[in-house]
Amino acid sequence: MQIDTPIPAAGTRRVVTGHPSTMGDDVQLNTTTLIRHAARTHGDQEIVYRTPDGGWDRYTYANAYDRVQRGANALRDLGVEPGDKVGILDWNSRRHYELYWSIPGLGAVMVQLNLRLGPEDLAYVIDHSGTSVVAVDETLLPVAEAIADRVPSVRAWVVLTDRPLSEVQTSLSPAHSYEELVAAAAPTIDWPEVDERSAYSACYTTGTTGRPKGVYYSHRAIVLHSYSIATNIGMTLDDCTMLITPMFHGQAWGLPQAATLMANKIVLPGRYVAEDTAPLTDAIIGEGVTITNGAPAIFLPMLAHIQTLADRPDLSRLRLMSGATEPPLTMMRGFADLTGAEVVHAYGATETTPLVTMNRYKPGVRARLGQEDLWDLKRKQGLPVTGVDIRIVGPEGEDLPHDGTSQGEICLRGPWITRAYHRLDDDQDRFLDGWWRSGDVGCIDPDGYLKVTDRLKDVIKSGGEWISSIDMENLLLSHPAVAEAAVVGIAHPQWQERPFVLVVLRPGDHLTLEEIHTHLAPAFAKWQLPERFEAVTELPKTSVGKLDKKRIRAGYADLYQPSGR
């Protein structure tokens, strides 16, 4: 049983000064400390990385740190100073990993450039952040070249390639070779001690409405966040971490820093596609990966690949941190039954660095609940991690009880939760007395587990009641004929909104509306069931692979109108 304790709002919070400590409180928390320690104390630990030809190679923390120092000196030789912005346009590569440390080590800001953004938004991010140097992988040169004339702030392009720059065809100017710069740079550096409140990195949100919004993470925030991830996922020196979540967005959920903090063996999968996750799966098995992160869109094909293997691997130490969307129960049970792996549902956002909750069983819950109820509990987003406060706020700004049924907007506060957006004057509607308003609707049960029931903009309002599109989607995904599902509210002349379902069916399968009703009936009242559905070959998605419900609603806006289709 959880005991509700009142949390003061920012406006009523008091900071008092007690007796002075004798500690080194003036020693700044810097990201550089993590990689320096890993190289100093665990220099022989391996980092495995994908090569441009699709193969694999490896080096050590000591090797990486040598290149991190040279990389920082190379950037300094290019004129990069504290406060400057350096963008990275790259896959999950070893050079990307090195720049994760070289850039912030100088007091500069590493700007994460989402290669899935359209040219207009990508140019906006570079221009809005004032990025002056961009490091770009050779395979992504067309992406950079398409926006080069729109980003006057960029004064240098650094090409990430193993080939001599003379053999690389590009219209970028001035262009430099990362490898040539690193080879020519001084081998060691006297790192500055950076004020821990300075930004070490920036990431821009990728919503379906409006321009991307900049979130600037401090050194202090990411160091504390690293300890939190390591603690909550149970990371030790014996773990091996693979970074599947893109390093160009949300700092791969902070897993690169957490894995380095704990001197894990690290596996960098380079470029991959969701349609072919066999190389990722084989690397997880071959390298002994015990921690990784990603979305169900990646994990489901991995599970399908494992099902084709003659010898089922023992992955009983593997924890798959799953985010973006709620992981289907069939997927979680499939990994457990076939391999012993645990899918760990986690929740967060760009604005939260991102760790907010993680779903692990509390001993008391494990002892009290039956097996089926425990599986159902794993669908929830999980328990808040230490350091993050959560409020469930009603329409009038009132705090709602943690009874598992009272639904309201999820508001968050903590040392790694943003308090503002970069250069955005009209952002106050996203904050409530110092708390970040997530835009998610959810509830917290008496055991303290958070359940996200919908986005405020996606919750279906029908006849004065709410219908959770997320719960309906996840139940639909458990139907054997359904590969993907999206549920949205469409305007209705009588009921305000009614649910509409889009599904992608598995090859050779068919589905009727009656079968959908039968499948949903155990969890939804008759009035909540959709009146219409459509099978499509693919669902509209955003640049980061999330369902683009805005496009779906717009495409079917007249569905329930008298003149609708």
C-alpha positions as semicolon CSV with decimal commas, in nm:
position;residue;x (nm);y (nm);z (nm)
1;M;0,000;0,000;0,000
2;Q;0,131;0,341;-0,093
3;I;0,100;0,630;0,148
4;D;0,009;0,956;-0,023
5;T;0,227;1,242;0,098
6;P;0,159;1,601;-0,001
7;I;0,409;1,751;-0,247
8;P;0,447;2,127;-0,230
9;A;0,408;2,320;-0,554
10;A;0,700;2,527;-0,675
11;G;0,544;2,848;-0,551
12;T;0,526;2,720;-0,191
13;R;0,858;2,534;-0,181
14;R;1,102;2,663;0,083
15;V;1,478;2,619;0,059
16;V;1,649;2,653;0,396
17;T;2,019;2,670;0,473
18;G;2,146;2,448;0,751
19;H;2,492;2,397;0,899
20;P;2,773;2,398;0,639
21;S;2,903;2,057;0,531
22;T;3,266;1,953;0,506
23;M;3,218;1,787;0,166
24;G;3,355;1,880;-0,176
25;D;3,026;2,036;-0,280
26;D;3,211;2,267;-0,517
27;V;3,332;1,973;-0,730
28;Q;3,113;1,986;-1,039
29;L;2,919;1,690;-1,177
30;N;3,050;1,660;-1,534
31;T;2,989;1,398;-1,801
32;T;3,365;1,379;-1,858
33;T;3,403;1,219;-1,516
34;L;3,214;0,909;-1,634
35;I;3,433;0,831;-1,935
36;R;3,755;0,923;-1,751
37;H;3,671;0,679;-1,474
38;A;3,575;0,401;-1,716
39;A;3,904;0,440;-1,907
40;R;4,114;0,474;-1,591
41;T;3,967;0,185;-1,394
42;H;3,821;-0,043;-1,661
43;G;4,037;0,045;-1,959
44;D;4,037;-0,311;-2,097
45;Q;3,657;-0,335;-2,111
46;E;3,528;-0,386;-2,465
47;I;3,318;-0,162;-2,686
48;V;3,182;-0,355;-2,985
49;Y;3,071;-0,155;-3,288
50;R;2,924;-0,207;-3,633
51;T;3,149;-0,130;-3,929
52;P;3,031;0,043;-4,249
53;D;3,036;-0,290;-4,439
54;G;2,790;-0,443;-4,191
55;G;3,052;-0,639;-3,998
56;W;3,162;-0,595;-3,639
57;D;3,481;-0,473;-3,474
58;R;3,583;-0,387;-3,119
59;Y;3,811;-0,169;-2,912
60;T;3,837;-0,078;-2,545
61;Y;3,741;0,206;-2,313
62;A;4,110;0,304;-2,309
63;N;4,116;0,318;-2,691
64;A;3,791;0,515;-2,698
65;Y;3,913;0,763;-2,439
66;D;4,231;0,827;-2,640
67;R;4,011;0,919;-2,936
68;V;3,772;1,122;-2,714
69;Q;4,064;1,339;-2,602
70;R;4,195;1,381;-2,955
71;G;3,840;1,454;-3,077
72;A;3,798;1,729;-2,820
73;N;4,131;1,884;-2,919
74;A;4,029;1,861;-3,285
75;L;3,706;2,048;-3,213
76;R;3,897;2,307;-3,014
77;D;4,131;2,349;-3,314
78;L;3,819;2,421;-3,523
79;G;3,737;2,703;-3,283
80;V;3,475;2,530;-3,067
81;E;3,450;2,709;-2,732
82;P;3,235;2,672;-2,416
83;G;2,872;2,741;-2,497
84;D;2,910;2,666;-2,870
85;K;2,667;2,419;-3,028
86;V;2,797;2,116;-3,217
87;G;2,545;1,898;-3,399
88;I;2,572;1,526;-3,473
89;L;2,400;1,361;-3,768
90;D;2,492;0,995;-3,730
91;W;2,376;0,643;-3,648
92;N;2,465;0,455;-3,326
93;S;2,832;0,439;-3,418
94;R;3,161;0,445;-3,231
95;R;3,235;0,796;-3,357
96;H;2,896;0,910;-3,228
97;Y;2,982;0,754;-2,891
98;E;3,316;0,938;-2,883
99;L;3,152;1,273;-2,962
100;Y;2,910;1,214;-2,673
101;W;3,208;1,293;-2,450
102;S;3,434;1,517;-2,660
103;I;3,176;1,791;-2,719
104;P;3,040;1,843;-2,364
105;G;3,388;1,792;-2,222
106;L;3,480;2,130;-2,375
107;G;3,180;2,299;-2,218
108;A;3,010;2,301;-2,559
109;V;2,659;2,168;-2,626
110;M;2,604;1,846;-2,820
111;V;2,296;1,905;-3,039
112;Q;2,121;1,580;-3,123
113;L;2,005;1,602;-3,486
114;N;1,719;1,366;-3,561
115;L;1,796;1,228;-3,905
116;R;1,429;1,129;-3,942
117;L;1,311;1,489;-3,939
118;G;1,208;1,646;-4,267
119;P;1,444;1,906;-4,418
120;E;1,237;2,200;-4,295
121;D;1,231;2,088;-3,931
122;L;1,595;1,975;-3,935
123;A;1,706;2,313;-4,069
124;Y;1,491;2,482;-3,804
125;V;1,661;2,285;-3,524
126;I;2,010;2,376;-3,646
127;D;1,920;2,741;-3,695
128;H;1,719;2,776;-3,372
129;S;1,997;2,620;-3,164
130;G;2,268;2,828;-3,332
131;T;2,469;2,519;-3,421
132;S;2,804;2,622;-3,568
133;V;2,968;2,284;-3,639
134;V;2,795;1,969;-3,766
135;A;2,949;1,622;-3,765
136;V;2,778;1,410;-4,032
137;D;2,819;1,046;-4,127
138;E;2,916;0,991;-4,490
139;T;2,594;0,798;-4,559
140;L;2,392;1,099;-4,441
141;L;2,565;1,361;-4,655
142;P;2,255;1,396;-4,878
143;V;2,052;1,489;-4,569
144;A;2,303;1,760;-4,473
145;E;2,345;1,884;-4,829
146;A;1,968;1,929;-4,866
147;I;1,964;2,189;-4,585
148;A;2,311;2,344;-4,605
149;D;2,191;2,664;-4,773
150;R;1,927;2,716;-4,499
151;V;2,166;2,703;-4,201
152;P;2,399;3,005;-4,219
153;S;2,513;2,952;-3,859
154;V;2,711;2,641;-3,960
155;R;3,072;2,735;-4,029
156;A;3,220;2,384;-4,049
157;W;3,105;2,038;-4,157
158;V;3,296;1,738;-4,019
159;V;3,254;1,423;-4,227
160;L;3,251;1,095;-4,034
161;T;3,408;0,843;-4,269
162;D;3,691;0,591;-4,289
163;R;3,779;0,709;-4,641
164;P;4,011;1,000;-4,723
165;L;3,814;1,320;-4,770
166;S;3,953;1,345;-5,123
167;E;3,749;1,035;-5,214
168;V;3,424;1,169;-5,067
169;Q;3,186;1,353;-5,298
170;T;3,007;1,637;-5,118
171;S;2,893;1,991;-5,181
172;L;2,933;2,083;-4,813
173;S;3,183;2,360;-4,752
174;P;3,404;2,391;-4,564
175;A;3,425;2,016;-4,508
176;H;3,674;1,840;-4,282
177;S;3,757;1,474;-4,220
178;Y;3,696;1,364;-3,861
179;E;3,964;1,096;-3,884
180;E;4,221;1,338;-4,027
181;L;4,139;1,594;-3,757
182;V;4,168;1,332;-3,482
183;A;4,497;1,199;-3,618
184;A;4,648;1,549;-3,624
185;A;4,518;1,657;-3,280
186;A;4,712;1,654;-2,953
187;P;4,676;1,315;-2,774
188;T;4,581;1,446;-2,430
189;I;4,371;1,728;-2,291
190;D;4,342;1,913;-1,963
191;W;3,965;1,906;-1,932
192;P;3,799;2,219;-1,798
193;E;3,572;2,176;-1,498
194;V;3,236;2,282;-1,636
195;D;2,969;2,441;-1,420
196;E;2,732;2,147;-1,369
197;R;2,432;2,366;-1,447
198;S;2,564;2,424;-1,801
199;A;2,396;2,240;-2,087
200;Y;2,588;1,937;-2,204
201;S;2,338;1,844;-2,477
202;A;2,019;1,952;-2,649
203;C;1,735;1,753;-2,800
204;Y;1,434;1,885;-2,986
205;T;1,089;1,731;-2,950
206;T;0,928;1,574;-3,256
207;G;0,559;1,633;-3,210
208;T;0,293;1,625;-3,480
209;T;0,198;1,989;-3,426
210;G;0,410;2,304;-3,421
211;R;0,784;2,344;-3,448
212;P;1,023;2,118;-3,256
213;K;1,089;2,249;-2,904
214;G;1,440;2,254;-2,759
215;V;1,525;2,084;-2,430
216;Y;1,874;2,156;-2,297
217;Y;2,008;1,900;-2,049
218;S;2,259;1,999;-1,782
219;H;2,568;1,803;-1,680
220;R;2,418;1,772;-1,334
221;A;2,091;1,632;-1,469
222;I;2,247;1,361;-1,685
223;V;2,495;1,247;-1,418
224;L;2,214;1,207;-1,165
225;H;1,997;1,046;-1,433
226;S;2,275;0,796;-1,508
227;Y;2,284;0,681;-1,149
228;S;1,906;0,649;-1,152
229;I;1,894;0,430;-1,463
230;A;2,177;0,210;-1,338
231;T;2,007;0,165;-1,003
232;N;1,658;0,098;-1,133
233;I;1,754;-0,148;-1,407
234;G;1,996;-0,324;-1,170
235;M;2,308;-0,250;-1,375
236;T;2,639;-0,399;-1,255
237;L;2,998;-0,430;-1,379
238;D;2,906;-0,768;-1,529
239;D;2,643;-0,629;-1,765
240;C;2,666;-0,580;-2,140
241;T;2,456;-0,295;-2,282
242;M;2,344;-0,258;-2,643
243;L;2,221;0,085;-2,752
244;I;1,925;0,023;-2,984
245;T;1,732;0,345;-2,918
246;P;1,879;0,611;-3,152
247;M;2,160;0,815;-3,000
248;F;2,034;1,113;-3,203
249;H;1,719;1,149;-2,994
250;G;1,678;1,168;-2,617
251;Q;2,044;1,061;-2,574
252;A;1,936;0,700;-2,631
253;W;1,738;0,735;-2,307
254;G;2,060;0,817;-2,118
255;L;2,179;0,458;-2,152
256;P;2,520;0,549;-2,303
257;Q;2,608;0,747;-1,991
258;A;2,463;0,491;-1,749
259;A;2,647;0,204;-1,919
260;T;2,972;0,401;-1,910
261;L;2,914;0,492;-1,545
262;M;2,901;0,119;-1,468
263;A;3,180;0,033;-1,717
264;N;2,956;-0,211;-1,903
265;K;3,068;-0,382;-2,217
266;I;2,888;-0,171;-2,481
267;V;2,754;-0,281;-2,819
268;L;2,691;-0,011;-3,081
269;P;2,475;-0,151;-3,364
270;G;2,536;0,130;-3,612
271;R;2,278;0,158;-3,886
272;Y;1,985;-0,083;-3,880
273;V;1,624;-0,098;-3,995
274;A;1,315;-0,223;-3,814
275;E;1,239;-0,449;-4,111
276;D;1,559;-0,649;-4,051
277;T;1,646;-0,686;-3,686
278;A;1,817;-1,024;-3,729
279;P;2,168;-0,867;-3,700
280;L;2,065;-0,700;-3,373
281;T;1,921;-1,022;-3,236
282;D;2,224;-1,226;-3,338
283;A;2,454;-0,969;-3,174
284;I;2,251;-0,980;-2,852
285;I;2,299;-1,356;-2,842
286;G;2,660;-1,360;-2,958
287;E;2,789;-1,074;-2,742
288;G;2,597;-1,173;-2,428
289;V;2,390;-0,854;-2,411
290;T;2,206;-0,823;-2,079
291;I;2,054;-0,472;-2,110
292;T;1,911;-0,295;-2,412
293;N;1,645;-0,041;-2,500
294;G;1,396;0,013;-2,776
295;A;1,033;0,017;-2,879
296;P;0,791;-0,271;-2,943
297;A;0,829;-0,194;-3,316
298;I;1,189;-0,319;-3,283
299;F;1,139;-0,591;-3,022
300;L;0,850;-0,765;-3,199
301;P;1,056;-0,847;-3,514
302;M;1,341;-0,959;-3,286
303;L;1,106;-1,201;-3,113
304;A;0,986;-1,327;-3,452
305;H;1,350;-1,391;-3,552
306;I;1,414;-1,584;-3,231
307;Q;1,111;-1,801;-3,305
308;T;1,280;-1,913;-3,629
309;L;1,597;-2,031;-3,454
310;A;1,649;-2,404;-3,413
311;D;1,826;-2,348;-3,080
312;R;1,643;-2,105;-2,854
313;P;1,894;-1,885;-2,670
314;D;1,906;-1,851;-2,293
315;L;1,855;-1,477;-2,240
316;S;1,748;-1,500;-1,877
317;R;1,979;-1,211;-1,781
318;L;1,848;-0,985;-2,057
319;R;1,637;-0,681;-1,962
320;L;1,474;-0,506;-2,256
321;M;1,378;-0,150;-2,159
322;S;1,067;-0,085;-2,367
323;G;0,923;0,259;-2,432
324;A;0,745;0,476;-2,692
325;T;0,428;0,266;-2,677
326;E;0,287;0,016;-2,430
327;P;0,448;-0,326;-2,494
328;P;0,191;-0,592;-2,588
329;L;0,145;-0,868;-2,333
330;T;0,197;-1,125;-2,608
331;M;0,543;-0,980;-2,671
332;M;0,640;-0,969;-2,305
333;R;0,521;-1,325;-2,246
334;G;0,683;-1,441;-2,568
335;F;1,028;-1,321;-2,465
336;A;0,985;-1,471;-2,118
337;D;0,860;-1,807;-2,243
338;L;1,109;-1,847;-2,529
339;T;1,425;-1,700;-2,378
340;G;1,368;-1,602;-2,016
341;A;1,424;-1,233;-2,102
342;E;1,237;-0,963;-1,911
343;V;1,067;-0,675;-2,092
344;V;1,081;-0,376;-1,858
345;H;0,817;-0,115;-1,937
346;A;0,957;0,236;-1,887
347;Y;0,808;0,582;-1,926
348;G;0,947;0,924;-2,001
349;A;0,978;1,198;-2,261
350;T;1,232;1,426;-2,424
351;E;1,156;1,677;-2,149
352;T;1,239;1,426;-1,874
353;T;1,587;1,309;-1,989
354;P;1,379;1,067;-2,009
355;L;1,347;0,831;-1,710
356;V;1,034;0,888;-1,500
357;T;0,909;0,540;-1,414
358;M;1,021;0,180;-1,455
359;N;0,805;-0,127;-1,409
360;R;0,967;-0,379;-1,176
361;Y;0,776;-0,591;-0,927
362;K;0,779;-0,481;-0,565
363;P;0,823;-0,779;-0,327
364;G;0,487;-0,717;-0,165
365;V;0,310;-0,705;-0,501
366;R;0,482;-1,022;-0,619
367;A;0,375;-1,201;-0,302
368;R;0,013;-1,080;-0,317
369;L;-0,084;-1,108;-0,684
370;G;-0,144;-1,418;-0,892
371;Q;0,049;-1,484;-1,212
372;E;-0,212;-1,340;-1,449
373;D;-0,249;-1,025;-1,240
374;L;0,130;-0,984;-1,235
375;W;0,138;-1,002;-1,615
376;D;-0,140;-0,745;-1,635
377;L;0,056;-0,519;-1,397
378;K;0,349;-0,515;-1,644
379;R;0,129;-0,320;-1,885
380;K;0,153;-0,021;-1,652
381;Q;0,432;0,232;-1,693
382;G;0,569;0,149;-1,350
383;L;0,695;0,301;-1,029
384;P;0,834;0,656;-1,012
385;V;1,212;0,654;-0,972
386;T;1,373;0,828;-0,678
387;G;1,418;1,199;-0,750
388;V;1,108;1,241;-0,966
389;D;0,780;1,365;-0,818
390;I;0,449;1,296;-0,993
391;R;0,113;1,467;-0,959
392;I;-0,213;1,354;-1,118
393;V;-0,400;1,678;-1,177
394;G;-0,769;1,725;-1,244
395;P;-0,929;1,980;-1,478
396;E;-0,928;2,251;-1,210
397;G;-0,564;2,193;-1,116
398;E;-0,657;1,982;-0,813
399;D;-0,449;1,681;-0,705
400;L;-0,633;1,352;-0,760
401;P;-0,606;1,051;-0,528
402;H;-0,383;0,755;-0,608
403;D;-0,670;0,507;-0,619
404;G;-0,604;0,349;-0,958
405;T;-0,917;0,498;-1,114
406;S;-0,897;0,878;-1,085
407;Q;-0,756;1,000;-1,415
408;G;-0,589;1,333;-1,474
409;E;-0,293;1,498;-1,641
410;I;0,047;1,367;-1,536
411;C;0,266;1,652;-1,406
412;L;0,634;1,600;-1,322
413;R;0,915;1,769;-1,132
414;G;1,271;1,666;-1,053
415;P;1,642;1,739;-1,110
416;W;1,625;1,601;-1,465
417;I;1,282;1,737;-1,560
418;T;1,286;2,049;-1,780
419;R;1,166;2,380;-1,639
420;A;1,144;2,561;-1,973
421;Y;1,198;2,527;-2,348
422;H;1,491;2,695;-2,523
423;R;1,402;3,033;-2,673
424;L;1,029;2,973;-2,652
425;D;0,840;3,258;-2,490
426;D;0,491;3,108;-2,506
427;D;0,568;2,780;-2,328
428;Q;0,392;2,853;-1,999
429;D;0,089;2,644;-2,092
430;R;0,321;2,341;-2,055
431;F;0,408;2,426;-1,694
432;L;0,204;2,442;-1,376
433;D;0,367;2,612;-1,077
434;G;0,707;2,477;-1,179
435;W;0,579;2,131;-1,277
436;W;0,607;2,011;-1,637
437;R;0,269;1,919;-1,782
438;S;0,320;1,600;-1,981
439;G;-0,001;1,612;-2,184
440;D;-0,054;1,248;-2,085
441;V;-0,362;1,129;-1,898
442;G;-0,305;0,868;-1,631
443;C;-0,370;0,734;-1,286
444;I;-0,163;0,590;-1,002
445;D;-0,280;0,279;-0,820
446;P;-0,257;0,227;-0,441
447;D;0,072;0,038;-0,490
448;G;0,227;0,342;-0,661
449;Y;0,226;0,214;-1,021
450;L;0,158;0,475;-1,289
451;K;-0,073;0,385;-1,576
452;V;-0,086;0,615;-1,879
453;T;-0,435;0,587;-2,021
454;D;-0,404;0,829;-2,313
455;R;-0,274;1,157;-2,446
456;L;-0,494;1,454;-2,357
457;K;-0,530;1,522;-2,728
458;D;-0,600;1,155;-2,808
459;V;-0,843;1,053;-2,534
460;I;-1,184;0,984;-2,689
461;K;-1,466;1,189;-2,537
462;S;-1,796;1,017;-2,606
463;G;-2,127;1,104;-2,441
464;G;-1,950;1,282;-2,154
465;E;-1,725;0,982;-2,077
466;W;-1,364;0,898;-2,166
467;I;-1,252;0,602;-2,374
468;S;-0,882;0,510;-2,365
469;S;-0,745;0,473;-2,717
470;I;-0,423;0,319;-2,577
471;D;-0,605;0,041;-2,390
472;M;-0,815;-0,037;-2,696
473;E;-0,508;-0,045;-2,922
474;N;-0,319;-0,278;-2,692
475;L;-0,610;-0,518;-2,662
476;L;-0,649;-0,519;-3,040
477;L;-0,281;-0,609;-3,075
478;S;-0,346;-0,930;-2,885
479;H;-0,581;-1,048;-3,161
480;P;-0,397;-1,309;-3,372
481;A;-0,496;-1,139;-3,700
482;V;-0,376;-0,790;-3,600
483;A;-0,016;-0,676;-3,664
484;E;-0,068;-0,306;-3,586
485;A;-0,359;-0,099;-3,457
486;A;-0,453;0,265;-3,413
487;V;-0,762;0,400;-3,239
488;V;-0,873;0,763;-3,266
489;G;-1,177;0,969;-3,175
490;I;-1,371;1,102;-3,473
491;A;-1,623;1,385;-3,439
492;H;-1,982;1,256;-3,407
493;P;-2,296;1,471;-3,440
494;Q;-2,468;1,309;-3,140
495;W;-2,194;1,175;-2,909
496;Q;-1,918;1,438;-2,956
497;E;-1,669;1,167;-3,058
498;R;-1,679;0,798;-3,140
499;P;-1,385;0,557;-3,166
500;F;-1,256;0,454;-3,507
501;V;-1,008;0,170;-3,562
502;L;-0,735;0,130;-3,824
503;V;-0,559;-0,207;-3,837
504;V;-0,279;-0,365;-4,031
505;L;-0,359;-0,735;-4,066
506;R;-0,111;-1,017;-4,073
507;P;-0,057;-1,171;-4,419
508;G;-0,350;-1,389;-4,522
509;D;-0,572;-1,291;-4,229
510;H;-0,917;-1,131;-4,235
511;L;-1,118;-0,945;-3,972
512;T;-1,477;-0,829;-3,930
513;L;-1,630;-0,561;-3,710
514;E;-1,818;-0,831;-3,520
515;E;-1,491;-1,010;-3,444
516;I;-1,342;-0,682;-3,318
517;H;-1,642;-0,632;-3,087
518;T;-1,612;-0,987;-2,954
519;H;-1,243;-0,939;-2,884
520;L;-1,290;-0,604;-2,708
521;A;-1,607;-0,695;-2,516
522;P;-1,435;-0,835;-2,201
523;A;-1,265;-0,499;-2,135
524;F;-1,498;-0,240;-2,288
525;A;-1,864;-0,161;-2,238
526;K;-2,094;-0,198;-2,539
527;W;-2,125;0,180;-2,579
528;Q;-1,745;0,213;-2,599
529;L;-1,705;-0,025;-2,893
530;P;-1,615;0,125;-3,233
531;E;-1,881;0,149;-3,500
532;R;-1,637;0,152;-3,790
533;F;-1,295;0,010;-3,874
534;E;-1,070;-0,015;-4,176
535;A;-0,783;-0,244;-4,270
536;V;-0,483;-0,070;-4,429
537;T;-0,138;-0,176;-4,543
538;E;0,043;0,066;-4,309
539;L;-0,035;0,317;-4,037
540;P;0,070;0,684;-4,058
541;K;0,367;0,748;-3,829
542;T;0,575;1,043;-3,712
543;S;0,948;1,084;-3,774
544;V;1,028;0,881;-3,462
545;G;0,790;0,597;-3,541
546;K;0,494;0,697;-3,324
547;L;0,139;0,678;-3,453
548;D;0,048;1,004;-3,627
549;K;-0,306;1,033;-3,496
550;K;-0,341;1,388;-3,620
551;R;-0,316;1,263;-3,979
552;I;-0,557;0,978;-3,910
553;R;-0,816;1,211;-3,759
554;A;-0,781;1,453;-4,048
555;G;-0,812;1,177;-4,306
556;Y;-1,133;1,039;-4,155
557;A;-1,279;1,363;-4,016
558;D;-1,613;1,323;-4,195
559;L;-1,655;0,953;-4,121
560;Y;-1,946;0,987;-3,876
561;Q;-2,104;1,291;-4,039
562;P;-2,431;1,249;-4,233
563;S;-2,241;1,300;-4,558
564;G;-1,947;1,086;-4,449
565;R;-1,800;0,789;-4,634
